[in-house]
């Protein structure tokens, strides 16, 4: 399946209306659109691994969510439960966002301008020190853990958490 990302910042004043707008776009273009809080994304490898794990789950029939976007969000969040995975989703106020769009190439490419127009484009996917505290809190990464292997390895720890979603109970 073909996928692309749109990234940037935006202000959400009404979360329900925002999510409804994304659902309308997804239906109109026949694509899956999953919005994620970029402040909790540790780089493109993080997104790629979540997509890979979600695809495998659907192929093997072990998916928890019926919607591919939610299954990807579940893996990206490092959480087993869908309700917990939504902590990586959108919230009202100023937020950095990654829209993940999946589907047929022509349909994905067709919806990208609409998503581009929703954000102030900026590179927000890559891991940076500004994300450290959010990522530590979300993924339960303690200071003892990073003292042992180094703060620069936080993106690797996140990938480990994503990989272990199905194993940890």
Secondary structure as the mmCIF struct_conf table of DSSP 4:
data_model
#
loop_
_struct_conf.conf_type_id
_struct_conf.id
_struct_conf.beg_label_comp_id
_struct_conf.beg_label_asym_id
_struct_conf.beg_label_seq_id
_struct_conf.end_label_comp_id
_struct_conf.end_label_asym_id
_struct_conf.end_label_seq_id
STRN STRN1 UNK A 2 UNK A 12
BEND BEND1 UNK A 13 UNK A 13
HELX_RH_AL_P HELX_RH_AL_P1 UNK A 15 UNK A 29
TURN_TY1_P TURN_TY1_P1 UNK A 30 UNK A 30
STRN STRN2 UNK A 32 UNK A 37
HELX_RH_3T_P HELX_RH_3T_P1 UNK A 38 UNK A 40
HELX_RH_AL_P HELX_RH_AL_P2 UNK A 44 UNK A 60
TURN_TY1_P TURN_TY1_P2 UNK A 61 UNK A 61
BEND BEND2 UNK A 64 UNK A 64
BEND BEND3 UNK A 66 UNK A 67
HELX_RH_AL_P HELX_RH_AL_P3 UNK A 68 UNK A 77
TURN_TY1_P TURN_TY1_P3 UNK A 78 UNK A 78
BEND BEND4 UNK A 80 UNK A 81
HELX_RH_AL_P HELX_RH_AL_P4 UNK A 82 UNK A 85
HELX_RH_3T_P HELX_RH_3T_P2 UNK A 86 UNK A 88
BEND BEND5 UNK A 89 UNK A 89
BEND BEND6 UNK A 92 UNK A 92
STRN STRN3 UNK A 93 UNK A 103
HELX_RH_AL_P HELX_RH_AL_P5 UNK A 105 UNK A 116
TURN_TY1_P TURN_TY1_P4 UNK A 117 UNK A 118
BEND BEND7 UNK A 119 UNK A 119
STRN STRN4 UNK A 120 UNK A 121
BEND BEND8 UNK A 125 UNK A 126
HELX_RH_3T_P HELX_RH_3T_P3 UNK A 129 UNK A 131
HELX_RH_AL_P HELX_RH_AL_P6 UNK A 132 UNK A 139
TURN_TY1_P TURN_TY1_P5 UNK A 140 UNK A 140
HELX_RH_AL_P HELX_RH_AL_P7 UNK A 143 UNK A 149
HELX_RH_3T_P HELX_RH_3T_P4 UNK A 151 UNK A 153
HELX_RH_AL_P HELX_RH_AL_P8 UNK A 154 UNK A 163
TURN_TY1_P TURN_TY1_P6 UNK A 164 UNK A 167
#
